[in-house]
């Protein structure tokens, strides 16, 4: 946490549950970070995205759009 603060980055790391004096963190920001990280994880479950097997940028963007639509419809 101290390294992040030194670099002017707001740490969004929850403290351990059994810590005597828990460090403060923004729960709302953590919730959004969690959602975004999980969404990228779900996108990378698609082999084509994880390996970047598309030959052009346009087809890669289209594949991401298809995968995102698939995730949203689950």
C-alpha positions as CSV (number, residue, x, y, z in Angstrom):
1,X,0.0,0.0,0.0
2,X,2.8,2.4,0.8
3,X,4.4,1.9,-2.6
4,X,1.1,2.7,-4.3
5,X,0.7,5.9,-2.2
6,X,4.2,7.0,-3.0
7,X,3.4,6.7,-6.7
8,X,0.1,8.7,-6.2
9,X,-2.1,5.7,-6.8
10,X,-5.1,5.1,-4.6
11,X,-4.9,1.6,-3.1
12,X,-8.1,-0.4,-3.4
13,X,-6.9,-3.5,-1.5
14,X,-9.2,-4.8,1.3
15,X,-7.4,-5.5,4.6
16,X,-7.2,-9.0,6.1
17,X,-10.3,-9.8,8.1
18,X,-8.4,-10.6,11.3
19,X,-6.2,-7.5,11.4
20,X,-6.4,-5.6,14.7
21,X,-6.3,-2.1,13.1
22,X,-7.8,-2.6,9.6
23,X,-6.6,-0.3,6.9
24,X,-9.2,1.9,5.3
25,X,-10.3,1.4,1.7
26,X,-13.1,2.6,-0.6
27,X,-15.6,-0.3,-0.8
28,X,-17.5,1.3,-3.7
29,X,-14.2,1.5,-5.8
30,X,-13.3,-2.0,-4.8
31,X,-16.7,-3.3,-6.0
32,X,-16.2,-1.7,-9.4
33,X,-12.6,-3.0,-9.6
34,X,-13.9,-6.5,-8.8
35,X,-16.5,-6.3,-11.5
36,X,-14.1,-5.1,-14.2
37,X,-11.4,-7.7,-13.3
38,X,-14.0,-10.5,-13.4
39,X,-15.3,-9.2,-16.8
40,X,-11.9,-9.3,-18.3
41,X,-11.4,-12.8,-16.9
42,X,-14.6,-13.9,-18.6
43,X,-13.5,-12.4,-21.8
44,X,-10.2,-14.2,-21.7
45,X,-12.1,-17.5,-21.3
46,X,-12.6,-17.3,-25.0
47,X,-9.5,-18.9,-26.6
48,X,-9.5,-16.5,-29.5
49,X,-9.2,-13.5,-27.3
50,X,-6.7,-15.0,-24.9
51,X,-4.4,-16.0,-27.8
52,X,-5.1,-13.0,-30.1
53,X,-5.6,-15.3,-33.0
54,X,-7.3,-12.7,-35.2
55,X,-5.2,-11.4,-38.0
56,X,-6.6,-7.8,-38.1
57,X,-7.5,-5.3,-35.5
58,X,-11.0,-5.0,-36.9
59,X,-11.7,-8.8,-36.6
60,X,-10.3,-8.7,-33.1
61,X,-12.6,-5.9,-32.1
62,X,-15.5,-7.8,-33.6
63,X,-14.6,-11.0,-31.7
64,X,-14.5,-9.0,-28.5
65,X,-17.9,-7.5,-29.2
66,X,-19.3,-11.0,-29.9
67,X,-17.8,-12.4,-26.7
68,X,-19.1,-9.4,-24.6
69,X,-22.6,-9.9,-26.0
70,X,-22.4,-13.6,-25.2
71,X,-21.3,-12.8,-21.6
72,X,-24.2,-10.3,-21.2
73,X,-26.8,-12.8,-22.4
74,X,-25.8,-15.4,-19.9
